Every structure is written in C-alpha cells, then in structure tokens.
C-alpha cells in the first residue's frame, strides 16, 4: 500500500485514542508529515524498534506496540509448549511518555494468547528487566524505552530467556509475524479478567530486593569502602529517569553514605525539562551535577540515561574543575581497577576475559593484556557480549570479568545480561575511593594509565538521514566505502580491511583474505599502519551512519592530531 492508502486507513478510524486522533488532524494538510508517518512500518530489528511518538505505521503508538507484542506471542504460540506460556514474559518501562500504557498494552496482548505477563508496578531500569527475566525464569522480556533519545521518542526491546536481547534467529521470526499481523485486529485481553486468571501479575519489591542483593556482590574491596568510601562525596543524577531508587539504595548498601542526588533531575519526567538530550554522553546532561559537585567539592559526578543502562561520569581535576571521561576511558579505568583489586585480593582467575565491541578502544584491551587477561571482540550490541557470557558458562572456557561498549555501556557481574549502569555506578564509586586512598583523583588515575599504556583517543561522528530516502542514502555510502577502499586516512596507510558483512579480513599489501568468524553485520573496519583504525557502521535503531575513529600516540597531542587528520579524510571522502 502507498503512504496515502495507509494514511486513509487511519483517517477512517473512528475509535482512535484522542492523542492519535489529534496528531492525525495536525498532519491533515502536511503531505510530507503524512508520508514520513505512513510510508513504511516502523523498523523492527534485533534491537527492537524505536521511533517518534504519534499516529502512523512508522510511529510508536499502542497499535505498533500491540503488533510487535503479537509477533512475540505468535512465536511463543508456535512452540506448542504450555510450560513456556506459564513461564511468561517480564515487562518493564521507563519514564517516557506513554511508557506505562505501552507496557500494559503489551501485557494485555500476551494475556489474550494465554501467556503470563509479569508487569512492574512502576518504572524500573532496563538492567533490572534483564535480571527479572532470569530471576523469574521467564521465557522473554519486554522493555519500553527509547534509551537516551529526545523526549519525542519511545521504543520497544525484546529480551530472550538468558536476559540478553533476543537473538537474531528468534528476532527474525518475530519480525515476520509482526508483518503478518494487522495492527488494528490484534486481540487484547481485559485487564481485570487477566489479573483474576493469573495471566497479568504485578511485580515490584520482591524483584527489587533480589536485584539489590546481587548488586552487593559488585564491590571488590569492602575494607576500602568502609574506610574511605563512606565519607567520599558522590553526586548522582538519573536525568529524570529510572535510576534514582535502585542506584541510591545500591550505593548505600555498598557502604557509600555521602551520596547527593541532583534535586532538579530526581523526579521521573518524560519531558526531561532540565536537559535537551537525556544522554550521559552529552556534557550538558551532567552540567547540573557538576555545578552541585563544585559547591560540595565532590569526588565524582555520575549520570545515567532514562532507562539506566548507560553511565557517564565527570571527575575532579587538580584545579577544582570537572572533566567528562569518554566511554572508552571509563571502560579502561573500571577494567584496570577490577584487575588491580582482584589481583590484590587473590580473586583474579587464570582464564579471565574482557569482552568488548569491535568499535570500542584498544585501551582496555592493552590493560587487560598486561594482566595476562584475554580480550574477545564482538559485534556492536550488548546481546553479543551476553552470548559470550552464556557460552563461557556452558564451556568454562573463560571466566567473564568485564564487558563494555564505547557508547557508555558496562557490565561487571553477569546476573544481568545487558548494560547495567547501576553496577557501573557502584564500581565507579569504588574506583574513586581507591584513588582517594592514594591521595589522588580518578582524573589522576586516567592520566597515569595514559602514561603507562599510551594516549588513546577515540571519537564517533554520526550523519543522520531521516525520512523516506534515508535508508537508501546510508546504503549508498556503505556501498561506496566497500567498493572504493580508501588507500589512507589522515596520511596513514590502510593495511587491513575487515568487512563484517562478507566475513572477510583482507591484507591490503598481499591481498590475502581470511575469514571472520563473527556473525555477519554491515560494518567495515580499516586498520592503519600505525595501529589506528576507522569503522563505518549504520545504526541499528536510528536513521544514522556512524564513523568511529581510534588513534594512539606518545602524547595526547599526537593522538589528537592523528584523529583530526583521519576525520578530515573521512569528510572529504563522503563529500
């Protein structure tokens, strides 16, 4: 059907919720807006779906949520196993507009299929949803969130029974079922009847307590926390999201008694009134926390995104000012402390492993190597880190120590199988206590790591191509990079090209090609003669193409100069 036909189907509906009816009326005389909302279904991939709120098949609304849940329900139905239906699906949601409604709608669709839904009584973090799937032995999980996107967005993620995001095989089946389901004909159960039948169970404190009990195991050196950490000043902000309740309690349970919450950002609010973008990667998201930290002379500032899976931090410099650490720097300093503390306490396993994404820095990998710890690289997406954890549990080939992605996602203990900012917050507080015990700050610690391992500098830039032809433009750019391999970036020769879509690793000088054993993905990675690298990758959840650059130098200036030169080459190539 054309976008005009799709629009007319919606326009003919007389029973739409008022907010969707109003949205339709607003776009009645705007063909561009109608085309964007109705030209194609909202994309559903291995990371679920994410989009603008509003009327249309390319928008987040109760009908697209029902349709997505119908896809999951049909997958469960196809298994022909009543025990799986009884195990059910855990559902959580963040502070965004309509999140609670979407969670309830998902539960009602599952109930109509006789599938039990465990729905949190109020908003909870994504990592707690991952934990809940495992704790409740559920077959799957649903998280209503758009992570760190602007307030106009919401999203929907599906988790598998291991607590990680749904694997591609099952995700593909769900996607096919979604396309077969008419979003206006999806069966929806009556809430009170479902509750009476035991098919819609509200959960909360019991799961909270179990999750908090596991969080107490994240700390490595309790003596350090008891002597130094309890008086250390820590500023925390949930950025109007889900983090405050659980993170505050987790920090207190660990022994950090002097935690101050940013008061203006404590209350859940889908408008995110104090920030334009609720993203802990963005400096402005930590601005209020930093102002409070200056007044209190706090040791560290921590902020998390609305669903509390990503964590950003700012640390005090000798001048009294605060500087934001990058996601890669946070990963490196957390990894170094873990290995240092575990070695000191005799708990560092011989077969320990760091798992990181292919677009994350080599900084943490170099640190791991110096401790005799292996690094495993996986595709972008924390589900691939979760898959490795599951594999190690089954084979005992490695002991998982730490997993991270450059996009501010970290995991310390595998009782969660996704990014967990609560775990990362507790560990970062311990890192700050460690350096404080040495008369230093976390900033000092990062500088020492640079001096020891070299200056690693990374940057990610994104180009956004929204609208009808956005996907085509992104595909054309990827095709150009694949067909016309650049000879150099920033004057530094390209020596290897990894093409993850074709599973090939090519030596440019010899032409020798070896196979990549990772799953296929639309990613190109260029390795340069000095160890620098460039990766090109379309986003899995947004209409963006991302360019990642990693450099290393004897000084920060050398590394930054290389970065600037490489980025200039990328810009020229695109133009």
LUMDOFI-596513 format. One record per residue (C-alpha): residue in three letters; x, y, z; residue number from 1. Coordinates in Angstrom, 1 decimal, decimal comma. Layout:
BEGIN
    aa     east    north       up     i
   ALA        X        Y        Z   NUM
...
//
This chain:
BEGIN
    aa     east    north       up     i
   UNK      0,0      0,0      0,0     1
   UNK      1,1      3,6     -0,7     2
   UNK      1,5      6,1      2,2     3
   UNK     -1,7      7,7      1,0     4
   UNK     -3,6      4,5      1,4     5
   UNK     -2,1      3,8      4,8     6
   UNK     -3,0      7,3      5,9     7
   UNK     -6,6      6,9      4,7     8
   UNK     -7,0      3,6      6,7     9
   UNK     -6,1      5,5      9,9    10
   UNK     -8,1      8,6      8,9    11
   UNK    -11,2      6,4      8,5    12
   UNK    -10,9      5,0     12,1    13
   UNK    -13,4      6,5     14,5    14
   UNK    -12,1      4,9     17,7    15
   UNK     -8,5      6,1     17,8    16
   UNK     -7,3      7,4     21,2    17
   UNK     -7,6     11,1     21,4    18
   UNK     -3,9     11,8     21,2    19
   UNK     -3,6      9,9     18,0    20
   UNK     -6,7     11,5     16,5    21
   UNK     -5,3     14,9     17,3    22
   UNK     -2,0     14,0     15,7    23
   UNK     -3,8     12,9     12,5    24
   UNK     -5,7     16,2     12,4    25
   UNK     -2,4     18,1     12,8    26
   UNK     -0,9     16,5      9,8    27
   UNK     -4,0     16,6      7,6    28
   UNK     -2,7     19,3      5,3    29
   UNK      1,0     18,3      5,5    30
   UNK      1,8     15,7      2,9    31
   UNK      5,5     15,5      4,0    32
   UNK      4,5     14,7      7,6    33
   UNK      1,9     12,1      6,4    34
   UNK      4,4     10,5      4,1    35
   UNK      7,0     10,1      6,9    36
   UNK      4,5      8,7      9,3    37
   UNK      2,9      6,2      6,8    38
   UNK      5,4      5,3      4,1    39
   UNK      6,7      2,2      5,8    40
   UNK      6,3      0,2      9,0    41
   UNK      8,5      1,2     12,0    42
   UNK     11,7     -0,9     11,5    43
   UNK     11,9     -3,9     13,9    44
   UNK     15,4     -5,3     14,2    45
   UNK     17,5     -7,3     16,7    46
   UNK     17,5     -4,3     19,0    47
   UNK     13,7     -4,0     18,8    48
   UNK     12,1     -0,8     17,5    49
   UNK     12,4      2,9     18,3    50
   UNK     10,6      5,9     16,8    51
   UNK      8,8      9,1     17,2    52
   UNK      5,6      9,0     19,2    53
   UNK      2,4      9,6     17,2    54
   UNK     -0,1      8,3     14,7    55
   UNK      1,1      6,1     11,8    56
   UNK      2,7      2,8     11,0    57
   UNK      6,2      4,5     11,2    58
   UNK      5,5      5,8     14,8    59
   UNK      5,4      4,5     18,3    60
   UNK      1,8      4,1     19,5    61
   UNK     -0,5      1,5     21,1    62
   UNK     -1,1     -0,2     17,7    63
   UNK      2,6     -0,7     16,8    64
   UNK      3,2     -1,9     20,3    65
   UNK      0,3     -4,3     20,1    66
   UNK      1,6     -5,5     16,7    67
   UNK      5,1     -6,1     18,0    68
   UNK      3,8     -8,0     21,0    69
   UNK      1,6    -10,1     18,7    70
   UNK      4,8    -11,1     16,9    71
   UNK      6,3    -12,3     20,2    72
   UNK      3,1    -14,0     21,2    73
   UNK      2,9    -15,9     17,9    74
   UNK      6,5    -17,0     18,3    75
   UNK      5,6    -18,4     21,8    76
   UNK      2,4    -20,0     20,4    77
   UNK      4,4    -21,7     17,7    78
   UNK      6,5    -23,6     20,3    79
   UNK      3,4    -25,5     21,4    80
   UNK      4,5    -25,7     25,0    81
   UNK      2,1    -24,7     27,7    82
   UNK      5,0    -24,5     30,2    83
   UNK      6,6    -21,7     28,2    84
   UNK      3,4    -19,8     28,3    85
   UNK      3,2    -20,3     32,0    86
   UNK      6,8    -19,1     32,4    87
   UNK      5,7    -15,9     30,7    88
   UNK      7,2    -12,6     29,8    89
   UNK      8,6     -9,9     32,2    90
   UNK      7,7     -6,3     31,2    91
   UNK      9,2     -3,0     32,4    92
   UNK      9,2      0,6     31,3    93
   UNK     11,0      3,9     31,7    94
   UNK      9,7      7,5     32,4    95
   UNK      8,9      8,4     28,8    96
   UNK      5,5      9,5     27,6    97
   UNK      3,1      6,5     27,2    98
   UNK      5,7      4,0     28,5    99
   UNK      3,3      2,8     31,2   100
   UNK      0,4      2,5     28,7   101
   UNK      2,6      0,6     26,2   102
   UNK      3,7     -1,8     29,0   103
   UNK      0,1     -2,5     29,9   104
   UNK     -0,9     -3,0     26,3   105
   UNK      1,9     -5,5     25,8   106
   UNK      0,7     -7,5     28,9   107
   UNK     -2,9     -7,5     27,6   108
   UNK     -1,9     -8,8     24,2   109
   UNK      0,1    -11,6     25,8   110
   UNK     -2,8    -12,4     28,1   111
   UNK     -5,1    -12,8     25,1   112
   UNK     -2,8    -15,6     24,0   113
   UNK     -2,9    -17,2     27,4   114
   UNK      0,7    -16,1     28,0   115
   UNK      1,5    -14,9     31,5   116
   UNK      2,9    -11,3     31,9   117
   UNK      4,9    -10,1     34,8   118
   UNK      4,5     -6,3     34,7   119
   UNK      6,4     -4,0     37,1   120
   UNK      4,2     -1,8     39,3   121
   UNK      6,1      1,3     38,3   122
   UNK      9,1      2,3     36,1   123
   UNK     12,3      0,2     36,5   124
   UNK     15,7      0,2     34,8   125
   UNK     16,5     -1,9     31,8   126
   UNK     19,1     -3,9     33,6   127
   UNK     16,6     -4,8     36,3   128
   UNK     14,3     -6,1     33,5   129
   UNK     17,2     -8,2     32,2   130
   UNK     17,7     -9,5     35,8   131
   UNK     13,9    -10,1     36,2   132
   UNK     13,8    -12,4     33,1   133
   UNK     16,4    -14,6     34,7   134
   UNK     15,1    -14,3     38,3   135
   UNK     11,6    -15,3     37,3   136
   UNK     12,7    -17,9     34,8   137
   UNK     10,6    -16,1     32,2   138
   UNK     10,8    -17,0     28,5   139
   UNK     11,2    -13,4     27,4   140
   UNK     11,2     -9,8     28,5   141
   UNK      9,9     -6,5     27,1   142
   UNK     11,4     -3,1     27,9   143
   UNK      9,6      0,0     26,9   144
   UNK     12,3      2,7     26,4   145
   UNK     14,0      4,8     23,8   146
   UNK     17,1      4,9     25,9   147
   UNK     18,9      8,3     25,5   148
   UNK     16,8      9,6     22,6   149
   UNK     15,0     13,0     22,8   150
   UNK     11,6     13,3     24,5   151
   UNK      9,6     12,8     21,3   152
   UNK     10,7      9,2     21,1   153
   UNK      9,8      5,9     22,6   154
   UNK     10,8      2,3     21,9   155
   UNK     10,4     -1,4     22,5   156
   UNK     13,0     -4,0     23,1   157
   UNK     12,6     -7,8     23,4   158
   UNK     14,8    -10,0     25,6   159
   UNK     15,4    -13,7     25,5   160
   UNK     15,3    -16,2     28,3   161
   UNK     19,0    -15,6     29,1   162
   UNK     18,3    -12,0     29,9   163
   UNK     20,1    -10,7     26,8   164
   UNK     18,3     -9,1     23,9   165
   UNK     16,5    -11,5     21,7   166
   UNK     18,9    -13,4     19,4   167
   UNK     18,7    -12,8     15,6   168
   UNK     17,0    -16,1     14,8   169
   UNK     14,1    -15,5     17,2   170
   UNK     14,0    -11,8     16,3   171
   UNK     13,6    -12,7     12,6   172
   UNK     10,7    -14,9     13,4   173
   UNK      9,1    -12,2     15,4   174
   UNK      9,6     -9,6     12,6   175
   UNK      7,9    -11,9     10,1   176
   UNK      5,0    -12,4     12,5   177
   UNK      4,7     -8,7     13,1   178
   UNK      4,4     -8,1      9,3   179
   UNK      1,6    -10,7      9,1   180
   UNK     -0,5     -9,2     11,9   181
   UNK     -3,0     -6,4     11,2   182
   UNK     -2,3     -3,9     14,0   183
   UNK     -5,9     -3,0     14,3   184
   UNK     -7,0     -6,6     14,7   185
   UNK     -4,6     -7,7     17,4   186
   UNK     -6,5     -9,4     20,3   187
   UNK     -6,3     -7,6     23,6   188
   UNK     -7,4     -9,0     26,9   189
   UNK     -9,4     -7,2     29,6   190
   UNK     -7,0     -6,2     32,4   191
   UNK     -9,1     -7,3     35,4   192
   UNK    -10,0    -10,6     33,9   193
   UNK     -6,4    -11,3     33,1   194
   UNK     -5,4    -10,5     36,6   195
   UNK     -8,1    -12,8     38,0   196
   UNK     -6,9    -15,6     35,7   197
   UNK     -3,3    -15,1     36,9   198
   UNK     -2,2    -14,0     33,4   199
   UNK     -1,2    -10,5     34,4   200
   UNK      0,9    -10,3     37,6   201
   UNK      2,2     -7,0     39,0   202
   UNK      5,7     -7,3     40,4   203
   UNK      8,0     -4,9     42,3   204
   UNK      9,6     -5,1     45,7   205
   UNK     10,5     -8,9     45,6   206
   UNK     12,4     -8,5     42,4   207
   UNK     14,0     -5,2     43,6   208
   UNK     15,3     -6,9     46,7   209
   UNK     16,7     -9,8     44,8   210
   UNK     18,4     -7,4     42,3   211
   UNK     19,8     -5,3     45,1   212
   UNK     21,2     -8,4     46,8   213
   UNK     23,2     -9,3     43,7   214
   UNK     24,4     -5,7     43,3   215
   UNK     26,1     -6,1     46,7   216
   UNK     28,5     -8,6     45,1   217
   UNK     29,8     -6,0     42,6   218
   UNK     32,2     -4,4     45,2   219
   UNK     35,6     -5,9     45,4   220
   UNK     37,3     -4,3     48,4   221
   UNK     34,8     -3,7     51,2   222
   UNK     37,5     -2,6     53,6   223
   UNK     38,4      0,2     51,2   224
   UNK     34,8      1,3     51,0   225
   UNK     34,3      1,2     54,8   226
   UNK     37,4      3,3     55,5   227
   UNK     37,5      5,7     52,6   228
   UNK     34,3      5,4     50,5   229
   UNK     31,8      6,0     53,3   230
   UNK     32,8      9,7     53,6   231
   UNK     33,6     10,3     50,0   232
   UNK     31,2     12,8     48,3   233
   UNK     29,4     11,5     45,2   234
   UNK     26,9     13,3     43,0   235
   UNK     24,3     11,2     41,1   236
   UNK     21,6     12,1     38,6   237
   UNK     19,0      9,8     37,0   238
   UNK     18,3     12,5     34,4   239
   UNK     14,5     12,3     35,2   240
   UNK     14,6      8,5     34,6   241
   UNK     14,5      5,2     36,4   242
   UNK     17,9      5,2     38,1   243
   UNK     17,3      7,1     41,4   244
   UNK     15,6      4,5     43,6   245
   UNK     17,7      1,5     42,8   246
   UNK     21,1      3,3     42,4   247
   UNK     20,7      5,2     45,6   248
   UNK     19,9      2,1     47,6   249
   UNK     22,7      0,1     45,9   250
   UNK     25,2      2,8     46,8   251
   UNK     24,0      2,8     50,4   252
   UNK     24,1     -1,0     50,6   253
   UNK     27,7     -0,9     49,3   254
   UNK     28,7      1,5     52,1   255
   UNK     28,7      4,8     50,3   256
   UNK     26,9      7,1     52,7   257
   UNK     27,6     10,5     51,3   258
   UNK     25,6     10,4     48,1   259
   UNK     23,8     13,5     46,9   260
   UNK     21,2     13,4     44,2   261
   UNK     20,8     16,3     41,8   262
   UNK     17,4     17,6     43,1   263
   UNK     16,1     19,1     39,9   264
   UNK     16,6     15,9     38,0   265
   UNK     15,3     13,4     40,6   266
   UNK     11,7     13,1     39,6   267
   UNK     10,8     10,9     36,6   268
   UNK      9,6     13,2     33,8   269
   UNK      9,2     12,3     30,1   270
   UNK      9,7     15,9     29,1   271
   UNK     13,3     15,8     30,6   272
   UNK     12,8     19,5     31,5   273
   UNK     16,4     20,2     32,5   274
   UNK     18,2     18,7     29,5   275
   UNK     17,7     18,8     25,8   276
   UNK     19,0     15,3     25,4   277
   UNK     19,0     12,9     28,4   278
   UNK     22,2     11,3     27,3   279
   UNK     25,1     10,9     29,7   280
   UNK     27,5     11,1     26,7   281
   UNK     26,5     14,8     26,3   282
   UNK     28,3     17,4     28,5   283
   UNK     25,2     19,4     29,1   284
   UNK     23,5     16,4     30,7   285
   UNK     26,0     16,5     33,5   286
   UNK     26,1     20,3     33,8   287
   UNK     23,7     20,5     36,9   288
   UNK     25,6     17,6     38,6   289
   UNK     28,9     19,4     38,0   290
   UNK     27,6     22,6     39,4   291
   UNK     26,5     20,8     42,6   292
   UNK     29,8     19,0     42,7   293
   UNK     31,7     22,3     42,6   294
   UNK     29,7     23,6     45,6   295
   UNK     30,2     20,3     47,5   296
   UNK     33,8     19,6     46,4   297
   UNK     32,6     16,2     45,4   298
   UNK     35,0     13,5     44,2   299
   UNK     32,9     12,3     41,2   300
   UNK     29,7     13,0     39,3   301
   UNK     27,6     10,2     37,8   302
   UNK     24,6     10,5     35,5   303
   UNK     22,6      7,8     33,7   304
   UNK     20,1      7,8     30,9   305
   UNK     16,4      7,4     31,4   306
   UNK     16,4      3,6     31,4   307
   UNK     19,6      3,5     33,4   308
   UNK     21,6      1,2     31,2   309
   UNK     24,3      3,8     30,2   310
   UNK     26,5      5,7     32,7   311
   UNK     28,6      8,8     32,2   312
   UNK     30,9     10,4     34,7   313
   UNK     32,8     13,6     35,4   314
   UNK     35,8     13,7     37,7   315
   UNK     37,5     16,4     39,6   316
   UNK     40,8     17,9     38,3   317
   UNK     43,5     19,4     40,5   318
   UNK     42,2     22,9     39,5   319
   UNK     38,8     22,0     41,1   320
   UNK     37,1     21,9     37,7   321
   UNK     35,5     18,7     36,4   322
   UNK     36,2     16,9     33,2   323
   UNK     34,0     14,3     31,5   324
   UNK     35,5     10,9     30,8   325
   UNK     34,7      9,2     27,5   326
   UNK     33,0      5,9     27,3   327
   UNK     36,3      4,2     26,4   328
   UNK     38,2      5,9     29,2   329
   UNK     35,5      4,8     31,7   330
   UNK     35,8      1,3     30,4   331
   UNK     39,6      1,4     30,8   332
   UNK     39,7      2,8     34,3   333
   UNK     37,0      0,4     35,5   334
   UNK     38,8     -2,6     34,0   335
   UNK     42,2     -1,5     35,4   336
   UNK     40,8     -1,2     38,9   337
   UNK     39,0     -4,5     38,7   338
   UNK     42,1     -6,3     37,7   339
   UNK     44,3     -4,5     40,3   340
   UNK     41,8     -5,2     43,1   341
   UNK     41,2     -8,8     42,2   342
   UNK     45,0     -9,4     41,9   343
   UNK     45,5     -7,8     45,3   344
   UNK     42,7     -9,9     46,9   345
   UNK     43,8    -13,1     45,2   346
   UNK     40,5    -13,4     43,2   347
   UNK     41,8    -12,9     39,7   348
   UNK     41,0    -16,1     37,7   349
   UNK     43,6    -17,6     35,4   350
   UNK     41,2    -17,7     32,5   351
   UNK     39,6    -14,3     32,9   352
   UNK     38,3    -12,5     29,9   353
   UNK     37,3     -8,9     28,8   354
   UNK     34,6     -8,8     26,2   355
   UNK     34,2     -5,6     24,2   356
   UNK     32,7     -4,4     20,9   357
   UNK     34,7     -4,1     17,7   358
   UNK     34,2     -0,3     17,7   359
   UNK     35,5      0,2     21,2   360
   UNK     39,0      1,3     22,2   361
   UNK     42,0     -0,9     22,4   362
   UNK     42,9      1,0     25,6   363
   UNK     41,2     -1,5     27,9   364
   UNK     42,5     -4,4     25,8   365
   UNK     46,1     -3,3     26,3   366
   UNK     45,5     -3,0     30,1   367
   UNK     43,9     -6,5     30,1   368
   UNK     46,9     -7,9     28,2   369
   UNK     49,3     -6,5     30,8   370
   UNK     47,5     -8,6     33,4   371
   UNK     47,5    -11,7     31,3   372
   UNK     43,8    -11,4     30,6   373
   UNK     42,5    -12,1     27,1   374
   UNK     40,2     -9,8     25,2   375
   UNK     37,4    -11,0     23,0   376
   UNK     35,9     -8,6     20,4   377
   UNK     32,2     -8,9     19,4   378
   UNK     29,8     -7,1     17,1   379
   UNK     28,1     -3,9     18,4   380
   UNK     25,2     -4,7     20,6   381
   UNK     25,3     -6,0     24,1   382
   UNK     23,5     -9,1     23,2   383
   UNK     26,7    -10,3     21,6   384
   UNK     28,5     -9,8     25,0   385
   UNK     25,6    -11,7     26,6   386
   UNK     26,1    -14,6     24,1   387
   UNK     29,8    -14,9     25,1   388
   UNK     28,8    -15,0     28,8   389
   UNK     26,4    -17,8     28,1   390
   UNK     29,0    -19,7     26,1   391
   UNK     31,6    -19,4     29,0   392
   UNK     29,0    -20,7     31,5   393
   UNK     28,4    -23,7     29,3   394
   UNK     32,0    -24,4     28,3   395
   UNK     34,1    -23,0     31,2   396
   UNK     36,5    -21,7     28,5   397
   UNK     36,8    -18,3     30,3   398
   UNK     35,6    -16,5     33,4   399
   UNK     33,8    -13,3     32,5   400
   UNK     35,4    -10,3     34,2   401
   UNK     34,0     -7,2     32,4   402
   UNK     32,2     -6,2     29,3   403
   UNK     31,8     -2,8     27,7   404
   UNK     30,9     -0,7     24,7   405
   UNK     32,2      2,7     23,8   406
   UNK     28,7      4,1     24,0   407
   UNK     28,8      4,2     27,8   408
   UNK     27,6      0,6     28,4   409
   UNK     29,3     -1,6     31,1   410
   UNK     28,7     -4,9     32,8   411
   UNK     30,6     -6,2     35,8   412
   UNK     28,7     -9,2     37,0   413
   UNK     26,6    -11,5     34,7   414
   UNK     23,5    -11,7     36,8   415
   UNK     22,4     -9,1     34,3   416
   UNK     22,9     -9,7     30,5   417
   UNK     22,7     -6,1     29,2   418
   UNK     24,4     -2,8     30,0   419
   UNK     24,0     -2,1     33,7   420
   UNK     24,6      1,5     34,9   421
   UNK     23,8      0,5     38,5   422
   UNK     26,6     -2,0     38,6   423
   UNK     28,9      0,5     36,8   424
   UNK     27,9      3,3     39,3   425
   UNK     28,8      1,1     42,3   426
   UNK     32,1      0,2     40,8   427
   UNK     33,0      3,7     39,7   428
   UNK     32,3      4,9     43,3   429
   UNK     34,8      2,2     44,5   430
   UNK     37,3      3,4     41,9   431
   UNK     37,0      6,9     43,2   432
   UNK     37,6      5,6     46,8   433
   UNK     40,6      3,7     45,6   434
   UNK     42,3      6,8     44,1   435
   UNK     41,3      8,9     47,1   436
   UNK     43,0      6,4     49,4   437
   UNK     46,2      7,1     47,4   438
   UNK     45,7     10,9     47,7   439
   UNK     44,7     11,1     44,1   440
   UNK     41,5     11,6     41,9   441
   UNK     40,1      9,4     39,2   442
   UNK     41,4     12,1     36,8   443
   UNK     45,0     11,4     38,1   444
   UNK     44,4      7,7     37,6   445
   UNK     43,4      8,1     34,0   446
   UNK     46,5     10,2     33,3   447
   UNK     48,7      7,5     34,9   448
   UNK     47,1      4,9     32,6   449
   UNK     47,9      7,1     29,6   450
   UNK     51,5      7,4     30,6   451
   UNK     51,8      3,7     31,1   452
   UNK     49,9      2,4     28,1   453
   UNK     50,0      5,3     25,6   454
   UNK     47,5      8,0     24,8   455
   UNK     44,4      6,5     23,3   456
   UNK     41,9      9,0     21,7   457
   UNK     38,7      8,0     20,0   458
   UNK     35,7      9,8     18,5   459
   UNK     32,4      8,9     17,0   460
   UNK     30,6     11,0     14,5   461
   UNK     27,1     10,4     13,1   462
   UNK     25,3     11,5      9,9   463
   UNK     21,5     11,4     10,1   464
   UNK     19,4     10,7      7,1   465
   UNK     15,8     10,8      8,2   466
   UNK     12,7     10,4      6,0   467
   UNK     11,7      8,2      3,1   468
   UNK     15,1      8,1      1,3   469
   UNK     17,3      8,0      4,4   470
   UNK     18,0      4,2      4,2   471
   UNK     19,0      4,5      0,6   472
   UNK     21,4      7,3      1,3   473
   UNK     23,0      5,3      4,1   474
   UNK     23,2      2,1      2,0   475
   UNK     24,8      4,1     -0,8   476
   UNK     27,5      5,5      1,5   477
   UNK     28,3      2,0      2,8   478
   UNK     28,5      0,7     -0,8   479
   UNK     30,9      3,4     -1,7   480
   UNK     33,2      2,6      1,2   481
   UNK     33,1     -1,1      0,3   482
   UNK     33,7     -0,6     -3,5   483
   UNK     36,3      2,1     -3,2   484
   UNK     38,6      1,2     -0,3   485
   UNK     40,4      4,4      0,8   486
   UNK     44,2      4,0      0,4   487
   UNK     44,8      6,1      3,5   488
   UNK     43,2      8,1      6,3   489
   UNK     44,9     11,2      7,5   490
   UNK     48,0     10,3      5,5   491
   UNK     48,3      6,9      7,3   492
   UNK     48,2      3,9      5,1   493
   UNK     45,3      1,4      5,2   494
   UNK     46,9     -2,1      5,8   495
   UNK     43,9     -4,3      6,6   496
   UNK     40,2     -4,2      5,8   497
   UNK     37,6     -6,1      7,8   498
   UNK     34,3     -6,5      6,0   499
   UNK     31,9     -8,0      8,6   500
   UNK     29,0     -8,2      6,0   501
   UNK     31,1    -10,5      3,9   502
   UNK     33,0    -12,1      6,8   503
   UNK     36,4    -11,2      5,3   504
   UNK     39,7     -9,8      6,7   505
   UNK     41,9     -8,7      3,8   506
   UNK     45,6     -7,8      4,0   507
   UNK     45,9     -4,9      1,5   508
   UNK     49,5     -5,4      0,6   509
   UNK     49,3     -9,2     -0,1   510
   UNK     45,7     -9,5     -1,0   511
   UNK     45,4    -12,4      1,4   512
   UNK     41,9    -12,9      2,7   513
   UNK     41,0    -14,7      5,9   514
   UNK     37,5    -15,5      7,3   515
   UNK     35,9    -13,6     10,2   516
   UNK     34,1    -15,9     12,5   517
   UNK     31,7    -13,4     13,9   518
   UNK     28,1    -13,2     12,7   519
   UNK     27,6    -11,1      9,6   520
   UNK     26,9     -7,4     10,1   521
   UNK     27,0     -4,3      8,0   522
   UNK     30,3     -3,0      9,3   523
   UNK     33,6     -2,0      7,7   524
   UNK     36,7     -1,6      9,7   525
   UNK     40,0     -0,2      8,4   526
   UNK     43,2     -0,8     10,2   527
   UNK     46,0      1,7      9,6   528
   UNK     49,8      1,1      9,6   529
   UNK     50,3      2,8     13,0   530
   UNK     47,6      0,8     14,8   531
   UNK     44,9      3,5     14,3   532
   UNK     41,6      2,3     13,0   533
   UNK     38,4      3,6     11,3   534
   UNK     35,0      1,8     11,4   535
   UNK     31,9      2,6      9,4   536
   UNK     28,5      1,3     10,6   537
   UNK     24,8      2,1     10,2   538
   UNK     22,9      2,5     13,4   539
   UNK     20,6     -0,4     14,2   540
   UNK     17,9      1,8     15,8   541
   UNK     18,2      5,2     14,3   542
   UNK     18,5      6,6     10,7   543
   UNK     22,2      7,3     11,1   544
   UNK     25,5      6,1      9,8   545
   UNK     28,3      6,2     12,3   546
   UNK     32,1      6,7     11,8   547
   UNK     34,3      5,5     14,6   548
   UNK     38,0      6,5     14,8   549
   UNK     40,6      5,2     17,2   550
   UNK     44,2      6,5     17,5   551
   UNK     47,2      6,1     19,8   552
   UNK     50,1      8,4     20,4   553
   UNK     53,1      9,0     22,6   554
   UNK     51,4     12,2     23,8   555
   UNK     47,8     13,3     23,8   556
   UNK     48,5     16,0     21,2   557
   UNK     50,0     13,4     18,8   558
   UNK     46,9     11,2     19,2   559
   UNK     44,5     14,2     18,7   560
   UNK     46,4     15,4     15,6   561
   UNK     46,0     11,9     14,1   562
   UNK     42,3     11,9     14,9   563
   UNK     41,7     15,3     13,3   564
   UNK     43,6     14,3     10,1   565
   UNK     41,7     11,0      9,8   566
   UNK     38,3     12,7     10,3   567
   UNK     39,2     15,2      7,6   568
   UNK     39,9     12,4      5,2   569
   UNK     36,5     10,8      6,1   570
   UNK     34,7     14,1      5,4   571
   UNK     36,5     14,6      2,1   572
   UNK     35,6     11,0      1,1   573
   UNK     31,9     11,5      1,9   574
   UNK     31,7     14,8      0,1   575
//
